[in-house]
Amino acid sequence: MVNAIQLIGDSLHLLSFVIIIYKIIKDKSCKGVSAKTFEIYLLVFCCRYLDLFMYYISFYNTSMKILFIGASAFILYLMRINKVFAVSYDRKGEDTFPHFYLIPFALIMTFLIHKDWSWWGLMWSFSLWLESVAVFPQITIIARTNGIFAYTAHYLAALGSYRFFYIILWIYRYIKFKTLSWVSICSGVLQVLLYIDFFYLYIKNLKQLLANSDLPTVNKVEIEKDKENIF
């Protein structure tokens, strides 16, 4: 059964992908978006949602899994294949983070902290650890360009908020069902820590971001001097 906390978290997660799709199609530009982050996300979802072919839980569960896989694949299609949008994607000059190094990190953490030693437990744990660092390529673009676009800010805010609500969900489940997943908690906390500096700047400049965005827009926000030290 889906509770309100999970629904909010999933909605925010899905919203983050919708924002990117909206931006790319509206502006016909991939500038400021990391395809490498979405390559990692696609791998994450394919690993985690293998149970789509194993058993049926609910319509909501199946729909969300298909939506997340589909949204990630669609964004990659726009950025890497569709000629209208892909021409603006700069993999060598802008999206330069060596994202394949994130996979060994996730594998090491999986063997250190995991659900269990079954192949499915390891696969699920691996997907959580990989998701926790998937945003690194996007953060690198922000740091490299020394500024953020309004749509990128809203995208990361939705993504970080989703993980925050899931931490609340884990606390709720522990209080009600006395169940605790250390891999979920540890990977979730790691992911939230990556957003702390960003959220400070996001909240600090929220009025300016909203004023310069059409949720989202391509207008660049000039962050104050402390923005030069972001991440």
C-alpha positions in Angstrom: 0.0 0.0 0.0 1.3 3.4 -1.0 1.3 6.0 1.8 1.4 9.8 1.4 5.1 10.1 2.2 6.1 7.6 -0.6 3.7 9.2 -3.0 5.2 12.7 -2.4 8.7 11.3 -2.8 8.0 9.4 -6.0 6.2 12.4 -7.4 9.1 14.7 -6.7 11.5 12.1 -8.3 9.3 11.9 -11.4 9.0 15.7 -11.5 12.8 16.1 -11.6 12.8 14.1 -14.9 9.8 16.0 -16.3 11.6 19.3 -15.7 14.6 18.2 -17.8 12.4 16.9 -20.6 10.4 20.1 -20.6 13.5 22.2 -20.7 15.2 20.3 -23.6 12.1 20.3 -25.7 11.1 23.9 -24.9 14.5 25.4 -25.5 15.7 22.9 -28.1 18.9 22.8 -26.1 20.8 20.3 -23.9 23.1 22.9 -22.5 23.8 22.4 -18.8 22.3 18.9 -18.7 24.5 15.9 -18.0 23.6 12.9 -20.2 26.1 10.9 -18.1 24.0 11.4 -15.0 21.0 9.9 -16.9 23.1 7.1 -18.3 23.8 6.2 -14.6 20.2 6.6 -13.7 19.1 4.2 -16.6 21.5 1.6 -15.3 20.2 2.1 -11.8 16.6 1.6 -12.7 17.3 -1.4 -15.0 19.2 -3.1 -12.1 16.6 -2.2 -9.5 13.5 -3.0 -11.5 14.4 -6.4 -12.8 11.5 -7.7 -10.7 9.2 -6.3 -13.4 9.7 -9.6 -15.1 9.5 -11.6 -11.9 6.3 -10.7 -10.1 3.5 -8.2 -9.9 3.0 -6.0 -6.8 0.5 -3.3 -7.8 -0.5 -1.1 -10.7 1.2 1.9 -9.0 4.5 0.0 -8.4 4.6 -1.3 -12.0 3.7 2.1 -13.5 6.3 4.0 -11.6 9.0 1.5 -12.6 8.1 1.8 -16.2 7.9 5.6 -16.0 11.4 6.0 -14.4 13.0 3.6 -17.0 11.1 5.3 -19.8 11.9 8.9 -18.7 15.6 8.1 -18.4 15.7 6.4 -21.8 13.7 9.3 -23.4 16.1 12.0 -22.1 19.1 10.0 -23.4 17.3 9.7 -26.7 16.8 13.5 -26.9 20.4 14.2 -25.9 22.3 11.5 -27.8 20.2 10.5 -30.8 17.6 13.1 -31.8 19.3 15.5 -34.2 17.3 18.5 -33.2 18.5 18.4 -29.6 21.6 16.3 -29.6 23.6 18.9 -31.6 23.6 21.2 -28.5 25.0 18.4 -26.2 28.7 18.9 -25.5 30.1 15.7 -24.0 33.8 16.6 -24.4 33.7 20.2 -23.4 31.0 20.3 -20.8 29.9 16.9 -19.6 33.4 15.6 -18.7 33.0 13.7 -15.5 34.4 10.1 -15.8 31.1 8.6 -14.7 32.1 4.9 -15.2 34.4 5.3 -12.2 31.2 5.5 -10.1 30.4 1.8 -10.9 33.5 0.4 -9.1 32.7 2.6 -6.1 29.1 1.3 -6.0 30.4 -2.3 -6.3 32.8 -1.9 -3.4 30.1 -0.3 -1.2 27.7 -3.1 -2.2 30.0 -5.7 -0.8 30.6 -3.7 2.3 26.9 -2.8 3.0 24.2 -4.8 1.4 20.7 -6.3 1.9 21.8 -9.9 1.7 24.1 -12.2 -0.3 21.4 -13.2 -2.8 21.9 -12.1 -6.4 18.8 -10.0 -6.1 19.8 -8.5 -2.8 23.2 -7.5 -4.2 21.7 -6.1 -7.4 19.2 -4.0 -5.4 22.0 -2.7 -3.0 24.2 -1.9 -6.0 21.4 0.2 -7.5 21.0 2.2 -4.3 24.7 2.9 -4.0 25.0 3.9 -7.7 22.0 6.2 -7.4 23.6 7.9 -4.4 26.4 9.2 -6.6 24.6 9.5 -10.0 24.3 13.2 -9.7 28.1 13.8 -9.7 28.3 14.5 -13.5 25.5 17.1 -13.2 27.2 18.7 -10.2 30.5 18.8 -12.1 28.8 20.8 -14.9 27.5 23.3 -12.4 30.9 23.7 -10.8 32.7 23.9 -14.2 30.4 26.6 -15.5 30.5 28.5 -12.2 26.8 29.0 -12.2 23.4 27.3 -12.6 20.4 27.6 -14.9 17.0 28.0 -13.3 15.8 24.7 -14.7 18.9 22.9 -13.3 18.2 24.4 -9.9 14.6 23.2 -9.9 15.6 19.8 -11.2 18.2 19.2 -8.4 15.8 20.6 -5.8 13.1 18.1 -6.8 15.7 15.3 -6.8 17.1 16.2 -3.4 13.7 16.6 -1.9 12.6 13.2 -3.2 15.5 11.5 -1.3 14.7 13.6 1.8 11.1 12.3 1.8 12.4 8.8 1.4 14.5 9.1 4.5 11.4 10.2 6.4 9.6 7.1 4.9 12.4 4.8 6.2 12.0 6.4 9.7 8.2 5.9 9.5 8.6 2.2 8.5 11.0 1.6 11.3 8.6 3.1 13.9 5.6 1.2 12.5 7.1 -2.1 11.3 10.4 -2.2 13.1 12.2 -2.8 9.8 15.5 -1.1 9.1 17.6 -1.2 5.9 21.1 0.0 6.5 22.0 0.1 2.8 19.0 2.3 2.2 19.8 4.6 5.0 23.6 4.9 4.4 23.2 5.4 0.6 20.3 7.9 1.2 22.3 9.9 3.7 25.3 10.0 1.3 23.0 11.3 -1.5 21.5 14.0 0.7 24.9 15.2 1.8 25.8 15.9 -1.8 22.9 18.3 -2.0 23.6 20.3 1.2 25.7 23.1 -0.4 23.3 23.2 -3.4 20.2 23.5 -1.2 21.8 26.4 0.7 22.4 28.3 -2.5 19.0 27.3 -3.9 17.0 28.6 -0.9 19.2 31.7 -0.7 18.5 32.6 -4.4 15.0 31.1 -4.7 13.2 34.4 -5.5 15.7 35.2 -8.2 15.5 31.7 -9.6 11.7 31.8 -9.8 11.8 35.3 -11.3 14.1 34.2 -14.0 12.3 30.9 -14.9 9.3 29.6 -16.6 9.7 26.4 -14.7 12.1 25.9 -16.2 13.9 28.4 -18.4 17.3 28.7 -19.9 18.1 32.1 -18.3 21.3 31.9 -16.3 21.3 33.0 -12.7 24.3 35.0 -11.5 25.1 33.6 -8.1 26.9 35.9 -5.7 30.6 35.7 -5.0 30.2 32.7 -2.7 28.8 30.7 -5.7 32.4 30.5 -7.0 33.1 28.0 -4.2 30.1 25.8 -4.9 30.8 22.1 -4.3 
